[in-house]
Amino acid sequence: MFPVHPHYTFGLTRHDVDIIFPYISDTGANPPESCIFGLMTFISACAGVATIYARYKFVEKLSGDSRVVSTRLNKTALVLGLLSCLGMCIVATFQETTVTEVHDIGALMFFVPGVLYIILQSIISYGAFPYGSSMCVCRARLCMAIIATLAFFPTVICAFFVKQNTLHRDKNDQDYPYHVASASCEWIVAFSFIFFFFTYIDDFKLLTLRVTTECAE
C-alpha cells in the first residue's frame, strides 16, 4: 500500500538520507526522489481506495447472505480506510521540508484511521468466520493489527521528543534514540498495512465487481 522502495533507493544513491532508520517521508524529501515519492504515494492511495471499496463490497455480500457482520461496522471501516487514503494524498502533495505542518497532519490522517481500519477488519474477519476467510488468515490479520497498534504509539510519542528536522542524523545527537524508535516503528506500521492488504488476495478470488451503465431518458 505504501511505496518505499524506489525513492528510498534514489535517496541512498544520492546520499540524501541515512541508510539506517530514516523517516519514510525523509526518503522523498529532496528531488528527484520527492517526485517519485509523490507519484508513487498517489498511485498507492488510488489502489488503496479500490482495495478498500472491494473489501467493503465483499463484506456487504457476506452480510447480505448470512447476517454475520454489522452493516454499520462495515461502513465505519470503509470511511476509516478512505480517510487513511486521503491522508496518503496529503502526504504526497505537501512535502515534509516545505509544508511541514500540513504534511504531519496528513501523516496522522494516514496512520490513525489506518490502524483503526485494520483493527475493525480483524474484528469483521472473526465475525464473518467461517463464511469469509480461514481462521489462519483471521489470526494473521489480528497479529498484524496488534503489531501496528503497538508500533503506532512509539511512532507518535517519540516523535514529540525529536527536535532536529535534518535528513542526516548523528548518533551523538541527544534526541537520536527517540528518532530511531519513532522512525523504526513508523516503518513497522507501514509494512503492517502492506502485509494486511496481502491477506485480501484469497478473498478477492471469490469476488467479481461489475459496473453497470444506464442512460437517462
C-alpha positions in Angstrom: 0.0 0.0 0.0 2.8 2.5 0.9 5.6 2.8 -1.7 9.0 2.9 -0.1 11.5 1.2 -2.4 12.1 3.4 -5.5 12.6 6.8 -3.8 14.5 5.2 -0.8 16.9 3.7 -3.3 17.4 7.1 -5.1 17.9 8.8 -1.7 20.6 6.3 -0.7 22.5 6.5 -4.0 22.4 10.4 -3.9 23.3 10.3 -0.1 20.2 12.4 0.7 19.2 10.1 3.6 20.9 7.8 6.0 20.8 4.1 5.3 19.5 3.2 8.8 16.2 4.4 10.1 15.2 7.5 8.2 11.6 8.5 8.4 9.6 7.3 5.4 9.0 10.9 4.4 12.7 11.7 4.6 13.3 9.3 1.7 11.2 11.5 -0.5 12.2 15.0 0.8 14.5 16.1 -2.0 14.2 16.0 -5.8 14.2 13.8 -7.8 13.1 11.2 -5.2 10.4 13.7 -4.0 8.8 13.5 -7.4 8.8 9.7 -7.3 7.6 9.7 -3.7 4.6 11.9 -4.6 3.7 10.0 -7.7 4.0 6.5 -6.1 2.2 7.6 -3.0 -0.7 9.0 -5.0 -0.9 5.8 -7.1 -0.8 3.7 -3.9 -3.6 5.8 -2.4 -5.8 5.2 -5.5 -5.0 1.5 -5.3 -5.9 1.6 -1.6 -9.3 3.1 -2.4 -10.1 0.4 -4.9 -8.9 -2.3 -2.5 -10.9 -0.9 0.5 -14.0 -0.5 -1.6 -13.7 -4.0 -3.0 -13.3 -5.3 0.6 -16.4 -3.3 1.6 -18.5 -4.9 -1.1 -17.2 -8.3 -0.2 -18.2 -8.0 3.4 -21.5 -6.4 2.3 -22.2 -9.5 0.2 -21.4 -11.8 3.2 -23.7 -9.7 5.4 -26.5 -9.9 2.9 -26.2 -13.7 2.7 -25.5 -14.6 6.3 -26.2 -11.5 8.5 -23.0 -12.2 10.5 -21.4 -8.8 10.1 -22.9 -5.5 11.2 -23.6 -3.1 8.3 -22.6 -0.1 10.4 -19.3 -1.8 11.3 -18.6 -2.4 7.6 -19.4 1.2 6.7 -17.3 2.6 9.5 -14.3 0.5 8.3 -14.9 1.9 4.8 -14.9 5.5 6.0 -11.7 5.0 8.0 -10.0 3.3 5.1 -10.9 6.2 2.7 -9.7 8.7 5.3 -6.4 6.9 5.5 -6.0 7.1 1.7 -6.8 10.8 1.8 -4.0 11.2 4.4 -1.7 9.5 1.9 -2.7 12.0 -0.8 -1.9 14.9 1.6 1.5 13.4 2.4 2.2 13.0 -1.3 1.1 16.6 -2.1 2.7 18.6 0.8 6.4 17.7 1.1 7.9 17.3 4.5 10.5 20.0 4.0 8.2 22.7 2.6 4.8 22.5 4.4 5.7 20.5 7.5 2.6 21.1 9.5 0.2 20.0 6.7 2.5 17.1 5.9 2.3 15.9 9.5 -1.5 16.3 9.6 -1.6 14.1 6.5 0.6 11.5 8.1 -1.6 11.4 11.2 -4.7 11.1 8.9 -2.9 8.1 7.2 -1.8 6.3 10.3 -4.6 6.8 12.8 -7.5 5.8 10.6 -5.3 3.2 9.0 -4.6 1.4 12.3 -8.3 1.7 13.3 -9.2 0.3 9.8 -7.2 -2.9 10.2 -8.5 -3.4 13.7 -12.1 -3.2 12.5 -11.3 -5.5 9.6 -9.8 -8.0 12.0 -13.0 -7.9 14.1 -15.0 -8.3 10.9 -12.9 -11.3 9.8 -13.6 -13.1 13.1 -17.3 -12.1 12.9 -17.7 -13.5 9.4 -15.9 -16.7 10.1 -16.4 -19.3 8.6 -18.1 -17.5 5.7 -15.2 -15.3 4.9 -11.5 -16.0 5.5 -10.0 -19.0 7.1 -9.1 -19.0 10.8 -5.4 -18.9 9.9 -6.0 -15.6 7.9 -8.1 -14.2 10.7 -5.3 -14.8 13.2 -2.7 -13.3 10.8 -4.8 -10.2 10.4 -5.2 -9.9 14.2 -1.5 -10.3 14.7 -0.7 -7.5 12.2 -3.3 -5.3 13.7 -1.8 -5.8 17.2 1.7 -5.1 15.8 0.6 -1.9 14.0 -1.2 -0.7 17.1 1.7 -1.3 19.4 4.2 0.3 17.0 1.9 3.3 16.4 2.3 4.8 19.9 6.1 4.9 20.0 6.0 6.4 16.5 3.9 9.4 17.7 5.2 9.7 21.2 8.9 9.6 20.4 8.4 12.0 17.5 7.5 14.7 20.0 11.0 14.4 21.5 12.8 14.7 18.2 13.9 18.3 17.9 16.0 18.2 14.8 14.5 18.1 11.3 17.7 17.3 9.4 17.8 14.4 7.0 21.2 13.2 8.3 21.4 12.3 11.9 24.4 11.8 14.2 24.4 9.1 16.8 25.7 11.6 19.3 22.6 13.8 19.0 20.7 14.0 22.2 17.4 13.1 20.5 18.8 10.3 18.3 17.4 7.4 20.4 13.9 9.0 20.1 14.4 9.4 16.3 15.5 5.7 15.9 12.5 4.5 18.0 10.0 6.7 16.1 11.3 6.0 12.6 11.7 2.3 13.1 8.2 1.9 14.5 6.8 4.0 11.6 8.3 1.5 9.1 6.8 -1.3 11.2 3.3 0.3 11.0 3.6 0.9 7.2 4.7 -2.6 6.4 1.9 -4.0 8.7 -0.6 -2.2 6.5 1.0 -3.7 3.3 1.0 -7.2 4.6 -2.5 -6.8 5.9 -3.7 -5.9 2.5 -1.9 -9.0 1.1 -4.3 -11.1 3.2 -7.2 -9.9 1.0 -5.9 -11.9 -2.1 -7.8 -15.1 -1.4 -11.0 -13.2 -0.5 -10.9 -11.3 -3.8 -10.6 -14.5 -5.7 -14.2 -15.1 -4.7 -15.4 -11.6 -5.7 -16.4 -10.2 -9.0 -17.3 -6.5 -9.3 -19.3 -5.2 -12.2 -20.1 -1.7 -13.4 -23.5 -1.1 -15.0 -24.3 1.9 -17.1 -27.8 3.3 -17.7 -28.8 6.1 -20.0 -31.3 8.5 -18.6 -34.2 9.2 -21.0 
